[in-house]
Amino acid sequence: METEMTASPPAGFLITADEIAQNAWAASVKASVVDPLEAELLFGALKHPFLRHLMELYLNDSVTYFGASVLLRCGFADVGEYKARQDWCRGHDYGVIDLNAKGRSFFESLQDRCNEKPWFETLADGITDYACRDAGNGICLGREHLASAIENYDTDVLNRVLEPFSVDYAFWKLDPKGIFTDDARLATEEFWSPNFQGRRSAKIVVPSFEYERPSWTGNDADYLTPLFNEHAESECMKSEYGDV
């Protein structure tokens, strides 16, 4: 039986997709701010290599998996362990990422200099409109945010959490109970958002495509997970001690 051949996508199809997405993102950001100068400053801040990631971790106690890697590489954050106390996962250790003294000092110095500048206030308001942002490859949480999510069985958050130094999800796929809503998350912000209260919402930003965990085959998992973990540990060593 012959396999039916499918048409190949046109040359440059990924380039086109990326360009459309980036142009739409830029247009949406700029259209949301009335003042042209403020819009340009805000756009520049959002395109900064680590500023949004650092502000997310400081203000929301959460960050994308990619953002966590950037902050660790820049020396602004450290990885720690949180031992769960809830009955359903008691005793398990989970990786958390927290800003260290260098990261906190950078944000606080920036805040002191820019707190009354419209672009900074707008950026902070935008970031605190959500509890966490999944850009398509999962999230990492700070200690307080993870503790709150576990205590409240916030599966919408927990099902997206990755261990900071690996590609492993921190939790088996949890069955959602549907009782911890965005409004419930907002009402408990003082527990998972230690550096900011008074946000307008606590939604989870999810990818535009349907979110699914990677589906490795058994053989893929046996090969890929140790490979990725070895790379992550190597990058950690470089970050702490220089190239070794």
C-alpha positions in Angstrom: 0.0 0.0 0.0 1.5 3.3 -1.0 1.7 6.2 1.4 -0.1 9.3 0.2 2.3 12.2 -0.2 1.3 15.4 1.4 2.2 18.8 0.0 5.1 20.5 1.7 4.6 24.0 3.2 5.9 26.9 1.2 9.4 28.1 1.7 9.7 30.5 4.6 6.4 29.5 6.2 7.9 29.8 9.7 9.5 33.2 8.9 6.1 34.4 7.7 4.3 33.1 10.8 6.9 34.7 13.1 6.7 38.0 11.3 2.9 38.1 11.4 2.9 37.3 15.1 5.5 39.9 16.0 4.0 42.6 13.9 0.6 42.0 15.4 2.1 42.0 19.0 3.9 45.3 18.3 0.8 47.0 16.8 -1.4 45.9 19.7 1.1 47.2 22.3 1.5 50.6 20.6 -2.2 51.0 19.9 -2.9 50.5 23.6 -0.9 53.6 24.6 -2.2 57.0 23.5 1.1 59.0 23.9 3.5 58.1 21.0 6.6 58.7 23.1 5.3 56.6 26.0 4.4 53.9 23.5 7.9 53.8 22.1 9.5 53.7 25.6 7.1 50.9 26.6 7.8 49.0 23.5 11.6 49.3 24.0 11.3 48.1 27.6 9.3 45.0 26.5 12.0 44.2 23.9 14.7 44.4 26.6 16.5 41.0 27.0 15.5 40.4 30.6 13.5 43.4 32.1 10.0 41.8 31.6 11.2 38.5 33.0 12.7 40.2 36.1 9.6 42.3 36.7 7.3 39.3 36.4 9.3 37.3 39.0 9.4 40.3 41.3 5.8 41.4 41.0 4.0 38.0 40.3 6.5 35.5 41.8 6.2 33.6 38.5 8.1 33.7 35.2 8.1 31.8 31.9 10.5 28.8 31.7 12.5 30.8 29.1 12.5 33.8 31.4 13.8 31.7 34.3 16.7 30.5 32.2 17.6 34.1 31.2 17.5 35.3 34.8 19.6 32.4 36.1 22.1 33.0 33.3 22.3 36.7 34.2 22.8 35.9 37.8 19.6 37.6 39.0 17.9 34.6 40.5 18.7 31.4 42.3 17.0 28.0 42.4 15.8 26.5 45.7 13.6 23.7 46.9 10.1 23.8 48.5 8.9 20.8 50.5 5.2 20.4 50.2 3.0 20.1 53.3 -0.4 19.4 51.8 -1.7 15.8 52.2 -1.9 15.1 48.4 1.8 15.8 47.8 3.3 15.9 51.4 7.0 15.5 51.6 7.8 16.0 47.9 10.5 18.5 47.0 9.8 21.0 44.1 12.1 23.4 42.5 11.5 27.1 42.9 13.2 30.2 41.4 13.6 33.4 43.5 15.3 36.7 42.8 18.5 37.0 44.7 20.0 40.2 46.2 21.4 41.2 42.8 18.1 40.8 41.1 16.1 42.6 43.8 18.6 45.4 43.9 18.3 45.9 40.1 14.5 46.1 40.2 14.4 48.3 43.2 16.9 50.7 41.8 15.0 50.9 38.5 11.8 51.4 40.4 13.3 54.3 42.4 14.4 56.0 39.2 11.4 55.3 37.0 8.4 54.9 39.3 6.8 58.2 38.3 7.5 57.7 34.6 4.3 56.7 32.6 5.9 53.9 30.7 7.1 52.2 33.9 3.8 52.5 35.6 2.0 51.2 32.5 4.4 48.2 32.2 3.9 47.3 35.9 0.1 47.6 35.5 0.2 45.3 32.5 2.4 42.7 34.2 0.2 42.6 37.3 -2.9 42.1 35.2 -2.0 38.4 35.2 -0.7 35.9 37.8 1.6 34.0 35.4 2.3 33.8 31.7 2.9 30.6 29.8 4.6 31.4 26.5 4.2 27.8 25.3 7.0 26.0 27.2 5.7 26.1 30.8 6.4 28.3 33.8 8.6 28.5 36.9 7.3 29.8 40.3 8.7 31.5 43.3 8.4 29.9 46.7 5.3 31.8 47.8 3.4 31.3 44.6 4.1 27.6 44.5 3.1 27.2 48.1 -0.2 29.0 47.5 -0.9 27.1 44.3 -0.4 23.8 46.1 -2.4 24.8 49.2 -5.4 25.9 47.0 -5.0 23.0 44.5 -4.7 25.6 41.7 -4.4 23.1 38.8 -4.5 25.8 36.1 -1.2 27.0 37.5 0.3 23.7 38.7 -0.1 21.8 35.4 2.2 24.4 33.8 5.0 24.3 36.3 8.4 23.0 35.2 11.5 22.2 37.3 13.9 25.1 36.7 16.9 23.0 35.7 15.2 20.3 33.6 12.4 19.8 31.1 10.4 17.7 33.6 7.0 18.9 34.7 6.9 19.3 38.4 3.5 17.5 38.8 1.8 14.6 37.1 -1.1 15.9 35.0 -3.6 17.0 37.8 -7.3 16.6 37.3 -8.8 20.1 37.5 -11.6 20.5 40.1 -12.7 23.8 38.7 -13.2 25.4 42.1 -10.1 27.7 42.1 -11.1 30.4 39.6 -9.3 33.5 38.5 -11.4 35.5 41.0 -10.3 33.1 43.8 -6.7 33.5 42.8 -7.1 37.3 42.9 -8.6 37.1 46.4 -5.5 35.3 47.7 -2.9 37.5 46.0 -1.3 38.5 49.4 -0.2 34.9 49.8 1.4 34.3 46.3 2.4 37.9 45.4 4.7 39.0 48.3 5.9 42.2 46.6 2.6 43.6 45.1 -1.0 43.8 46.1 -3.9 45.6 44.5 -3.8 44.0 41.0 -6.8 44.3 38.7 -6.9 40.6 37.7 -5.1 37.3 38.3 -5.6 35.5 35.0 -3.1 33.0 33.4 -1.8 34.1 30.0 -1.7 31.0 27.8 -0.4 30.4 24.3 -2.7 31.2 21.4 -2.5 27.6 20.3 -4.1 24.8 22.4 -1.9 24.0 25.4 -0.6 20.4 25.5 2.3 18.9 27.2 5.0 17.4 25.0 4.3 13.8 24.1 7.6 12.0 24.1 7.6 8.3 23.3 9.2 6.0 25.8 12.4 5.8 23.8 12.4 9.6 23.2 12.0 10.3 26.9 14.9 7.9 27.8 17.2 9.8 25.5 15.9 13.4 25.6 15.4 14.0 29.3 18.9 13.1 30.4 20.3 15.1 27.5 18.3 18.2 28.4 19.0 17.9 32.1 22.8 17.5 31.4 22.7 20.7 29.3 20.8 22.6 32.1 23.3 21.5 34.7 26.2 22.5 32.5 24.7 26.0 32.0 24.2 26.3 35.7 27.9 25.5 36.3 28.9 28.1 33.7 26.6 30.7 35.4 28.1 30.1 38.8 31.7 29.4 38.1 32.4 30.6 34.6 33.2 28.1 31.8 34.4 24.8 33.3 
